[in-house]
Amino acid sequence: MNELTLEQIISLATNTANIVMSAHANKQCLKREINAEDILETLLKGSIIEQYPTDFPFPSCLMLGFTSKHKPCLLYTSDAA
């Protein structure tokens, strides 16, 4: 399997139609006061801190970014393409 790259993530994130969130992710964002802008900012400017190239059904990674209020934002991302 392949690891995701920041270039792939940025390319996908530039079209927000590519961003899909699970019900669990939506619930956690509401609970932690993380909005769509924070998520997009993390996807575009965050760092990959862990790779999961053998995840099924698609390789995934854990990203770290920071919200506009300087709170950490962790995202679990994958490319379903």
ZAKEPA-663583 format. One record per residue: residue in three letters; x, y, z of N, C-alpha, C in turn. Coordinates in nm, 2 decimals. Example, Ala and Ser with C-alpha at 12.3 -4.5 7.8 and 13.67 -1.06 7.14 Angstrom:
% ZAKEPA-663583
{r "ala" {1.32 -0.57 0.78} {1.23 -0.45 0.78} {1.32 -0.33 0.78}} {r "ser" {1.28 -0.22 0.71} {1.37 -0.11 0.71} {1.29 0.00 0.79}} 
***
This chain:
% ZAKEPA-663583
{r "met" {0.08 -0.12 0.00} {0.00 0.00 0.00} {0.09 0.13 0.00}} {r "asn" {0.03 0.24 -0.04} {0.10 0.36 -0.05} {0.07 0.45 0.07}} {r "glu" {0.16 0.53 0.11} {0.14 0.64 0.21} {0.08 0.76 0.14}} {r "leu" {-0.01 0.83 0.22} {-0.06 0.96 0.17} {0.05 1.06 0.18}} {r "thr" {0.05 1.16 0.09} {0.15 1.27 0.09} {0.07 1.40 0.12}} {r "leu" {0.14 1.50 0.17} {0.08 1.63 0.19} {0.03 1.68 0.06}} {r "glu" {0.10 1.66 -0.05} {0.06 1.71 -0.18} {-0.07 1.65 -0.22}} {r "gln" {-0.09 1.52 -0.20} {-0.22 1.45 -0.23} {-0.33 1.51 -0.15}} {r "ile" {-0.31 1.53 -0.02} {-0.41 1.58 0.07} {-0.45 1.72 0.03}} {r "ile" {-0.35 1.81 0.00} {-0.38 1.94 -0.04} {-0.45 1.95 -0.17}} {r "ser" {-0.41 1.86 -0.27} {-0.48 1.86 -0.40} {-0.63 1.82 -0.38}} {r "leu" {-0.66 1.72 -0.30} {-0.79 1.68 -0.27} {-0.87 1.78 -0.20}} {r "ala" {-0.81 1.85 -0.10} {-0.88 1.94 -0.01} {-0.91 2.07 -0.08}} {r "thr" {-0.85 2.10 -0.19} {-0.88 2.23 -0.27} {-1.02 2.22 -0.33}} {r "asn" {-1.07 2.10 -0.35} {-1.21 2.09 -0.39} {-1.29 2.03 -0.27}} {r "thr" {-1.36 2.12 -0.20} {-1.43 2.08 -0.08} {-1.53 1.97 -0.10}} {r "ala" {-1.57 1.94 -0.22} {-1.66 1.83 -0.25} {-1.59 1.69 -0.21}} {r "asn" {-1.46 1.69 -0.21} {-1.38 1.57 -0.17} {-1.38 1.55 -0.02}} {r "ile" {-1.42 1.64 0.06} {-1.41 1.63 0.20} {-1.54 1.57 0.26}} {r "val" {-1.53 1.45 0.31} {-1.65 1.38 0.37} {-1.62 1.35 0.51}} {r "met" {-1.71 1.38 0.60} {-1.69 1.35 0.74} {-1.79 1.25 0.79}} {r "ser" {-1.74 1.16 0.88} {-1.83 1.06 0.94} {-1.92 1.13 1.05}} {r "ala" {-2.02 1.06 1.09} {-2.11 1.11 1.19} {-2.03 1.13 1.32}} {r "his" {-1.94 1.04 1.35} {-1.85 1.05 1.47} {-1.77 1.17 1.46}} {r "ala" {-1.71 1.20 1.35} {-1.62 1.32 1.33} {-1.71 1.45 1.35}} {r "asn" {-1.83 1.45 1.29} {-1.91 1.57 1.31} {-1.95 1.59 1.46}} {r "lys" {-1.98 1.48 1.53} {-2.01 1.49 1.67} {-1.89 1.55 1.75}} {r "gln" {-1.77 1.50 1.72} {-1.65 1.54 1.79} {-1.62 1.69 1.76}} {r "cys" {-1.64 1.73 1.64} {-1.61 1.87 1.60} {-1.71 1.96 1.68}} {r "leu" {-1.83 1.92 1.69} {-1.93 2.01 1.76} {-1.89 2.02 1.91}} {r "lys" {-1.85 1.90 1.96} {-1.81 1.89 2.10} {-1.69 1.98 2.13}} {r "arg" {-1.59 1.98 2.04} {-1.47 2.05 2.06} {-1.46 2.19 1.99}} {r "glu" {-1.58 2.23 1.94} {-1.59 2.36 1.88} {-1.49 2.38 1.76}} {r "ile" {-1.48 2.28 1.68} {-1.39 2.28 1.56} {-1.49 2.30 1.44}} {r "asn" {-1.46 2.40 1.36} {-1.55 2.43 1.24} {-1.49 2.38 1.11}} {r "ala" {-1.56 2.40 1.01} {-1.52 2.36 0.87} {-1.39 2.43 0.83}} {r "glu" {-1.38 2.56 0.87} {-1.26 2.64 0.84} {-1.14 2.58 0.90}} {r "asp" {-1.15 2.54 1.03} {-1.04 2.48 1.10} {-1.00 2.35 1.04}} {r "ile" {-1.09 2.27 0.99} {-1.06 2.14 0.92} {-0.99 2.17 0.79}} {r "leu" {-1.04 2.26 0.71} {-0.98 2.29 0.59} {-0.84 2.35 0.61}} {r "glu" {-0.82 2.43 0.71} {-0.69 2.49 0.74} {-0.59 2.38 0.78}} {r "thr" {-0.64 2.28 0.85} {-0.55 2.17 0.89} {-0.51 2.08 0.77}} {r "leu" {-0.61 2.06 0.68} {-0.58 1.98 0.56} {-0.48 2.05 0.47}} {r "leu" {-0.49 2.18 0.46} {-0.41 2.26 0.37} {-0.27 2.29 0.43}} {r "lys" {-0.26 2.31 0.56} {-0.14 2.36 0.62} {-0.09 2.27 0.73}} {r "gly" {-0.16 2.16 0.77} {-0.12 2.08 0.88} {0.00 1.99 0.84}} {r "ser" {0.04 1.91 0.94} {0.15 1.81 0.92} {0.09 1.67 0.94}} {r "ile" {0.15 1.58 0.86} {0.12 1.43 0.88} {0.21 1.39 1.00}} {r "ile" {0.14 1.33 1.10} {0.22 1.29 1.22} {0.22 1.14 1.23}} {r "glu" {0.14 1.07 1.16} {0.13 0.92 1.16} {0.08 0.87 1.03}} {r "gln" {0.14 0.77 0.97} {0.09 0.71 0.85} {0.03 0.57 0.88}} {r "tyr" {-0.08 0.53 0.81} {-0.14 0.40 0.82} {-0.16 0.35 0.68}} {r "pro" {-0.04 0.31 0.62} {-0.05 0.26 0.48} {-0.13 0.13 0.45}} {r "thr" {-0.14 0.05 0.56} {-0.21 -0.08 0.54} {-0.35 -0.07 0.59}} {r "asp" {-0.41 0.04 0.62} {-0.55 0.05 0.66} {-0.64 0.00 0.55}} {r "phe" {-0.75 -0.06 0.59} {-0.84 -0.11 0.50} {-0.97 -0.03 0.51}} {r "pro" {-1.03 0.01 0.40} {-1.00 -0.02 0.26} {-0.91 0.07 0.19}} {r "phe" {-0.86 0.18 0.26} {-0.78 0.28 0.20} {-0.66 0.32 0.29}} {r "pro" {-0.55 0.35 0.24} {-0.44 0.40 0.33} {-0.49 0.53 0.39}} {r "ser" {-0.44 0.56 0.51} {-0.49 0.68 0.58} {-0.37 0.74 0.66}} {r "cys" {-0.40 0.85 0.72} {-0.29 0.92 0.81} {-0.36 1.01 0.91}} {r "leu" {-0.28 1.04 1.01} {-0.33 1.13 1.12} {-0.26 1.26 1.09}} {r "met" {-0.33 1.37 1.09} {-0.28 1.50 1.07} {-0.29 1.59 1.19}} {r "leu" {-0.20 1.68 1.21} {-0.21 1.78 1.32} {-0.20 1.92 1.26}} {r "gly" {-0.30 2.00 1.30} {-0.30 2.14 1.26} {-0.35 2.22 1.39}} {r "phe" {-0.37 2.35 1.37} {-0.42 2.43 1.48} {-0.53 2.52 1.43}} {r "thr" {-0.63 2.54 1.51} {-0.74 2.62 1.48} {-0.70 2.77 1.49}} {r "ser" {-0.80 2.86 1.44} {-0.77 3.00 1.45} {-0.75 3.05 1.59}} {r "lys" {-0.80 2.97 1.69} {-0.78 3.00 1.83} {-0.66 2.93 1.89}} {r "his" {-0.58 2.88 1.81} {-0.45 2.81 1.84} {-0.48 2.68 1.92}} {r "lys" {-0.59 2.62 1.91} {-0.62 2.49 1.97} {-0.57 2.38 1.87}} {r "pro" {-0.52 2.27 1.92} {-0.48 2.16 1.83} {-0.60 2.10 1.76}} {r "cys" {-0.58 2.06 1.63} {-0.68 2.00 1.56} {-0.62 1.87 1.50}} {r "leu" {-0.67 1.75 1.54} {-0.62 1.63 1.49} {-0.73 1.57 1.39}} {r "leu" {-0.68 1.53 1.27} {-0.77 1.48 1.17} {-0.72 1.34 1.12}} {r "tyr" {-0.81 1.25 1.11} {-0.78 1.12 1.06} {-0.83 1.12 0.91}} {r "thr" {-0.74 1.11 0.82} {-0.77 1.13 0.68} {-0.74 1.01 0.59}} {r "ser" {-0.81 0.99 0.48} {-0.78 0.89 0.39} {-0.83 0.94 0.25}} {r "asp" {-0.78 0.87 0.15} {-0.82 0.90 0.01} {-0.89 0.78 -0.04}} {r "ala" {-1.02 0.80 -0.06} {-1.11 0.69 -0.10} {-1.10 0.66 -0.25}} {r "ala" {-1.02 0.74 -0.32} {-1.01 0.72 -0.47} {-0.94 0.60 -0.51}} 
***
